[in-house]
Amino acid sequence: MTSTPLFDNQPICDALEEAKNIIYKNQGAPRKEKQEAINGIETALKLIGCPKHR
């Protein structure tokens, strides 16, 4: 098995950040649903080890 860098999920981290921004800017969505979606994305960022979300 080859060794990998400590954090090689940067493209995933970037995509999740972009999704979070799109959800945040969506004016038509109910606030509670937006917050639940953003919380889920924050959890995913922590689970994949995104350096900004540890």
ZAPATOR-237442 format. One record per residue: residue number from 1; residue in one letter; x, y, z of N, C-alpha, C, O in turn. Coordinates in Angstrom, 1 decimal, decimal comma. Layout:
N
<r i="NUM" aa="a" n_c1="X" n_c2="Y" n_c3="Z" ca_c1="X" ca_c2="Y" ca_c3="Z" c_c1="X" c_c2="Y" c_c3="Z" o_c1="X" o_c2="Y" o_c3="Z"/>
...
//
This chain:
54
<r i="1" aa="m" n_c1="0,8" n_c2="-1,2" n_c3="0,0" ca_c1="0,0" ca_c2="0,0" ca_c3="0,0" c_c1="0,9" c_c2="1,2" c_c3="0,0" o_c1="1,8" o_c2="1,3" o_c3="0,8"/>
<r i="2" aa="t" n_c1="0,6" n_c2="2,2" n_c3="-0,9" ca_c1="1,4" ca_c2="3,4" ca_c3="-1,0" c_c1="1,0" c_c2="4,4" c_c3="0,1" o_c1="-0,2" o_c2="4,4" o_c3="0,5"/>
<r i="3" aa="s" n_c1="1,9" n_c2="5,2" n_c3="0,5" ca_c1="1,5" ca_c2="6,2" ca_c3="1,5" c_c1="0,9" c_c2="7,4" c_c3="0,8" o_c1="1,3" o_c2="7,8" o_c3="-0,3"/>
<r i="4" aa="t" n_c1="0,0" n_c2="8,1" n_c3="1,5" ca_c1="-0,6" ca_c2="9,2" ca_c3="0,9" c_c1="-0,4" c_c2="10,4" c_c3="1,8" o_c1="-0,1" o_c2="10,3" o_c3="3,0"/>
<r i="5" aa="p" n_c1="-0,5" n_c2="11,6" n_c3="1,3" ca_c1="-0,4" ca_c2="12,8" ca_c3="2,1" c_c1="-1,4" c_c2="12,8" c_c3="3,3" o_c1="-2,5" o_c2="12,1" o_c3="3,1"/>
<r i="6" aa="l" n_c1="-1,2" n_c2="13,5" n_c3="4,3" ca_c1="-2,1" ca_c2="13,5" ca_c3="5,5" c_c1="-3,4" c_c2="14,0" c_c3="5,0" o_c1="-4,4" o_c2="13,5" o_c3="5,5"/>
<r i="7" aa="f" n_c1="-3,5" n_c2="15,0" n_c3="4,2" ca_c1="-4,8" ca_c2="15,5" ca_c3="3,7" c_c1="-4,8" c_c2="15,5" c_c3="2,2" o_c1="-4,3" o_c2="16,4" o_c3="1,6"/>
<r i="8" aa="d" n_c1="-5,5" n_c2="14,5" n_c3="1,6" ca_c1="-5,6" ca_c2="14,5" ca_c3="0,1" c_c1="-7,0" c_c2="14,6" c_c3="-0,3" o_c1="-7,4" o_c2="14,3" o_c3="-1,5"/>
<r i="9" aa="n" n_c1="-7,9" n_c2="15,1" n_c3="0,5" ca_c1="-9,3" ca_c2="15,3" ca_c3="0,2" c_c1="-9,6" c_c2="16,8" c_c3="-0,1" o_c1="-10,8" o_c2="17,2" o_c3="-0,1"/>
<r i="10" aa="q" n_c1="-8,6" n_c2="17,6" n_c3="-0,5" ca_c1="-8,8" ca_c2="19,0" ca_c3="-0,7" c_c1="-9,9" c_c2="19,3" c_c3="-1,8" o_c1="-10,7" o_c2="20,2" o_c3="-1,6"/>
<r i="11" aa="p" n_c1="-10,0" n_c2="18,5" n_c3="-2,9" ca_c1="-11,1" ca_c2="18,8" ca_c3="-3,9" c_c1="-12,4" c_c2="18,5" c_c3="-3,3" o_c1="-13,4" o_c2="19,3" o_c3="-3,6"/>
<r i="12" aa="i" n_c1="-12,6" n_c2="17,5" n_c3="-2,4" ca_c1="-13,8" ca_c2="17,3" ca_c3="-1,7" c_c1="-14,2" c_c2="18,4" c_c3="-0,8" o_c1="-15,3" o_c2="18,9" o_c3="-0,7"/>
<r i="13" aa="c" n_c1="-13,2" n_c2="18,9" n_c3="0,0" ca_c1="-13,3" ca_c2="20,0" ca_c3="0,9" c_c1="-13,8" c_c2="21,2" c_c3="0,1" o_c1="-14,7" o_c2="21,9" o_c3="0,6"/>
<r i="14" aa="d" n_c1="-13,2" n_c2="21,5" n_c3="-1,0" ca_c1="-13,5" ca_c2="22,7" ca_c3="-1,8" c_c1="-15,0" c_c2="22,6" c_c3="-2,3" o_c1="-15,7" o_c2="23,6" o_c3="-2,3"/>
<r i="15" aa="a" n_c1="-15,3" n_c2="21,4" n_c3="-2,8" ca_c1="-16,7" ca_c2="21,2" ca_c3="-3,3" c_c1="-17,7" c_c2="21,4" c_c3="-2,2" o_c1="-18,8" o_c2="22,0" o_c3="-2,4"/>
<r i="16" aa="l" n_c1="-17,5" n_c2="20,8" n_c3="-1,0" ca_c1="-18,4" ca_c2="21,0" ca_c3="0,1" c_c1="-18,5" c_c2="22,5" c_c3="0,5" o_c1="-19,6" o_c2="22,9" o_c3="0,9"/>
<r i="17" aa="e" n_c1="-17,4" n_c2="23,2" n_c3="0,5" ca_c1="-17,4" ca_c2="24,6" ca_c3="0,9" c_c1="-18,3" c_c2="25,4" c_c3="-0,1" o_c1="-19,1" o_c2="26,2" o_c3="0,3"/>
<r i="18" aa="e" n_c1="-18,1" n_c2="25,0" n_c3="-1,4" ca_c1="-18,9" ca_c2="25,7" ca_c3="-2,4" c_c1="-20,4" c_c2="25,4" c_c3="-2,3" o_c1="-21,3" o_c2="26,3" o_c3="-2,4"/>
<r i="19" aa="a" n_c1="-20,7" n_c2="24,1" n_c3="-1,9" ca_c1="-22,1" ca_c2="23,7" ca_c3="-1,7" c_c1="-22,7" c_c2="24,5" c_c3="-0,5" o_c1="-23,8" o_c2="25,0" o_c3="-0,5"/>
<r i="20" aa="k" n_c1="-21,9" n_c2="24,7" n_c3="0,5" ca_c1="-22,3" ca_c2="25,4" ca_c3="1,7" c_c1="-22,6" c_c2="26,9" c_c3="1,3" o_c1="-23,6" o_c2="27,4" o_c3="1,8"/>
<r i="21" aa="n" n_c1="-21,8" n_c2="27,5" n_c3="0,5" ca_c1="-22,0" ca_c2="28,8" ca_c3="0,1" c_c1="-23,3" c_c2="29,0" c_c3="-0,7" o_c1="-24,0" o_c2="29,9" o_c3="-0,6"/>
<r i="22" aa="i" n_c1="-23,5" n_c2="28,0" n_c3="-1,6" ca_c1="-24,7" ca_c2="28,1" ca_c3="-2,4" c_c1="-26,0" c_c2="27,9" c_c3="-1,6" o_c1="-27,0" o_c2="28,7" o_c3="-1,8"/>
<r i="23" aa="i" n_c1="-26,0" n_c2="27,0" n_c3="-0,6" ca_c1="-27,1" ca_c2="26,9" ca_c3="0,3" c_c1="-27,3" c_c2="28,1" c_c3="1,1" o_c1="-28,5" o_c2="28,6" o_c3="1,3"/>
<r i="24" aa="y" n_c1="-26,2" n_c2="28,7" n_c3="1,6" ca_c1="-26,3" ca_c2="29,9" ca_c3="2,4" c_c1="-27,0" c_c2="31,1" c_c3="1,6" o_c1="-27,7" o_c2="31,9" o_c3="2,2"/>
<r i="25" aa="k" n_c1="-26,6" n_c2="31,2" n_c3="0,4" ca_c1="-27,1" ca_c2="32,3" ca_c3="-0,5" c_c1="-28,5" c_c2="32,0" c_c3="-1,0" o_c1="-29,1" o_c2="33,0" o_c3="-1,6"/>
<r i="26" aa="n" n_c1="-29,1" n_c2="30,8" n_c3="-0,9" ca_c1="-30,4" ca_c2="30,5" ca_c3="-1,4" c_c1="-31,5" c_c2="31,2" c_c3="-0,6" o_c1="-31,8" o_c2="30,8" o_c3="0,5"/>
<r i="27" aa="q" n_c1="-32,1" n_c2="32,2" n_c3="-1,2" ca_c1="-33,0" ca_c2="33,1" ca_c3="-0,5" c_c1="-34,4" c_c2="32,4" c_c3="-0,4" o_c1="-35,2" o_c2="32,7" o_c3="0,5"/>
<r i="28" aa="g" n_c1="-34,7" n_c2="31,4" n_c3="-1,2" ca_c1="-36,0" ca_c2="30,8" ca_c3="-1,2" c_c1="-36,2" c_c2="29,6" c_c3="-0,2" o_c1="-37,3" o_c2="29,2" o_c3="0,1"/>
<r i="29" aa="a" n_c1="-35,1" n_c2="29,1" n_c3="0,3" ca_c1="-35,2" ca_c2="28,0" ca_c3="1,2" c_c1="-35,5" c_c2="28,4" c_c3="2,6" o_c1="-35,1" o_c2="29,5" o_c3="3,1"/>
<r i="30" aa="p" n_c1="-36,3" n_c2="27,6" n_c3="3,3" ca_c1="-36,6" ca_c2="27,9" ca_c3="4,7" c_c1="-35,3" c_c2="27,9" c_c3="5,6" o_c1="-34,4" o_c2="27,1" o_c3="5,3"/>
<r i="31" aa="r" n_c1="-35,3" n_c2="28,8" n_c3="6,5" ca_c1="-34,1" ca_c2="29,0" ca_c3="7,3" c_c1="-33,7" c_c2="27,7" c_c3="8,1" o_c1="-32,5" o_c2="27,3" o_c3="8,1"/>
<r i="32" aa="k" n_c1="-34,6" n_c2="27,0" n_c3="8,6" ca_c1="-34,3" ca_c2="25,8" ca_c3="9,4" c_c1="-33,7" c_c2="24,7" c_c3="8,5" o_c1="-32,7" o_c2="24,1" o_c3="8,9"/>
<r i="33" aa="e" n_c1="-34,2" n_c2="24,5" n_c3="7,3" ca_c1="-33,7" ca_c2="23,5" ca_c3="6,4" c_c1="-32,3" c_c2="24,0" c_c3="5,9" o_c1="-31,4" o_c2="23,1" o_c3="5,8"/>
<r i="34" aa="k" n_c1="-32,1" n_c2="25,2" n_c3="5,7" ca_c1="-30,8" ca_c2="25,7" ca_c3="5,3" c_c1="-29,7" c_c2="25,4" c_c3="6,4" o_c1="-28,6" o_c2="25,0" o_c3="6,1"/>
<r i="35" aa="q" n_c1="-30,1" n_c2="25,7" n_c3="7,6" ca_c1="-29,2" ca_c2="25,5" ca_c3="8,7" c_c1="-28,9" c_c2="24,0" c_c3="8,9" o_c1="-27,7" o_c2="23,7" o_c3="9,2"/>
<r i="36" aa="e" n_c1="-29,9" n_c2="23,2" n_c3="8,7" ca_c1="-29,6" ca_c2="21,7" ca_c3="8,8" c_c1="-28,7" c_c2="21,3" c_c3="7,7" o_c1="-27,8" o_c2="20,4" o_c3="8,0"/>
<r i="37" aa="a" n_c1="-28,8" n_c2="21,8" n_c3="6,5" ca_c1="-27,9" ca_c2="21,4" ca_c3="5,4" c_c1="-26,5" c_c2="21,9" c_c3="5,7" o_c1="-25,6" o_c2="21,1" o_c3="5,5"/>
<r i="38" aa="i" n_c1="-26,4" n_c2="23,1" n_c3="6,1" ca_c1="-25,1" ca_c2="23,7" ca_c3="6,4" c_c1="-24,4" c_c2="22,9" c_c3="7,6" o_c1="-23,2" o_c2="22,6" o_c3="7,5"/>
<r i="39" aa="n" n_c1="-25,2" n_c2="22,5" n_c3="8,6" ca_c1="-24,6" ca_c2="21,7" ca_c3="9,7" c_c1="-24,1" c_c2="20,4" c_c3="9,2" o_c1="-23,1" o_c2="19,9" o_c3="9,6"/>
<r i="40" aa="g" n_c1="-24,9" n_c2="19,8" n_c3="8,3" ca_c1="-24,5" ca_c2="18,5" ca_c3="7,7" c_c1="-23,2" c_c2="18,6" c_c3="6,9" o_c1="-22,3" o_c2="17,7" o_c3="7,0"/>
<r i="41" aa="i" n_c1="-23,0" n_c2="19,7" n_c3="6,2" ca_c1="-21,8" ca_c2="19,9" ca_c3="5,4" c_c1="-20,6" c_c2="20,1" c_c3="6,4" o_c1="-19,5" o_c2="19,6" o_c3="6,2"/>
<r i="42" aa="e" n_c1="-20,9" n_c2="20,9" n_c3="7,4" ca_c1="-19,8" ca_c2="21,2" ca_c3="8,4" c_c1="-19,3" c_c2="19,8" c_c3="9,0" o_c1="-18,1" o_c2="19,6" o_c3="9,2"/>
<r i="43" aa="t" n_c1="-20,3" n_c2="19,0" n_c3="9,3" ca_c1="-19,9" ca_c2="17,7" ca_c3="9,9" c_c1="-19,1" c_c2="16,9" c_c3="8,9" o_c1="-18,1" o_c2="16,2" o_c3="9,3"/>
<r i="44" aa="a" n_c1="-19,5" n_c2="16,9" n_c3="7,7" ca_c1="-18,8" ca_c2="16,1" ca_c3="6,6" c_c1="-17,3" c_c2="16,7" c_c3="6,5" o_c1="-16,4" o_c2="15,9" o_c3="6,4"/>
<r i="45" aa="l" n_c1="-17,2" n_c2="18,0" n_c3="6,5" ca_c1="-15,9" ca_c2="18,6" ca_c3="6,5" c_c1="-15,0" c_c2="18,1" c_c3="7,6" o_c1="-13,8" o_c2="17,9" o_c3="7,4"/>
<r i="46" aa="k" n_c1="-15,6" n_c2="18,1" n_c3="8,8" ca_c1="-14,8" ca_c2="17,6" ca_c3="10,0" c_c1="-14,4" c_c2="16,1" c_c3="9,8" o_c1="-13,3" o_c2="15,7" o_c3="10,1"/>
<r i="47" aa="l" n_c1="-15,4" n_c2="15,3" n_c3="9,3" ca_c1="-15,1" ca_c2="13,9" ca_c3="9,2" c_c1="-14,0" c_c2="13,5" c_c3="8,2" o_c1="-13,3" o_c2="12,6" o_c3="8,3"/>
<r i="48" aa="i" n_c1="-14,0" n_c2="14,3" n_c3="7,1" ca_c1="-12,9" ca_c2="14,0" ca_c3="6,1" c_c1="-11,6" c_c2="14,6" c_c3="6,5" o_c1="-10,6" o_c2="14,4" o_c3="5,8"/>
<r i="49" aa="g" n_c1="-11,6" n_c2="15,4" n_c3="7,5" ca_c1="-10,3" ca_c2="16,0" ca_c3="8,0" c_c1="-9,9" c_c2="17,3" c_c3="7,4" o_c1="-8,7" o_c2="17,5" o_c3="7,3"/>
<r i="50" aa="c" n_c1="-10,8" n_c2="18,0" n_c3="6,9" ca_c1="-10,5" ca_c2="19,3" ca_c3="6,3" c_c1="-9,7" c_c2="20,2" c_c3="7,3" o_c1="-10,3" o_c2="20,4" o_c3="8,4"/>
<r i="51" aa="p" n_c1="-8,6" n_c2="20,7" n_c3="7,0" ca_c1="-7,8" ca_c2="21,4" ca_c3="8,0" c_c1="-8,5" c_c2="22,6" c_c3="8,6" o_c1="-8,2" o_c2="23,0" o_c3="9,7"/>
<r i="52" aa="k" n_c1="-9,3" n_c2="23,3" n_c3="7,8" ca_c1="-10,0" ca_c2="24,5" ca_c3="8,3" c_c1="-11,2" c_c2="24,1" c_c3="9,3" o_c1="-11,7" o_c2="25,0" o_c3="9,9"/>
<r i="53" aa="h" n_c1="-11,5" n_c2="22,9" n_c3="9,4" ca_c1="-12,7" ca_c2="22,5" ca_c3="10,2" c_c1="-12,4" c_c2="21,4" c_c3="11,2" o_c1="-13,3" o_c2="20,7" o_c3="11,6"/>
<r i="54" aa="r" n_c1="-11,2" n_c2="21,4" n_c3="11,7" ca_c1="-10,9" ca_c2="20,4" ca_c3="12,8" c_c1="-11,4" c_c2="20,9" c_c3="14,1" o_c1="-11,2" o_c2="20,2" o_c3="15,1"/>
//
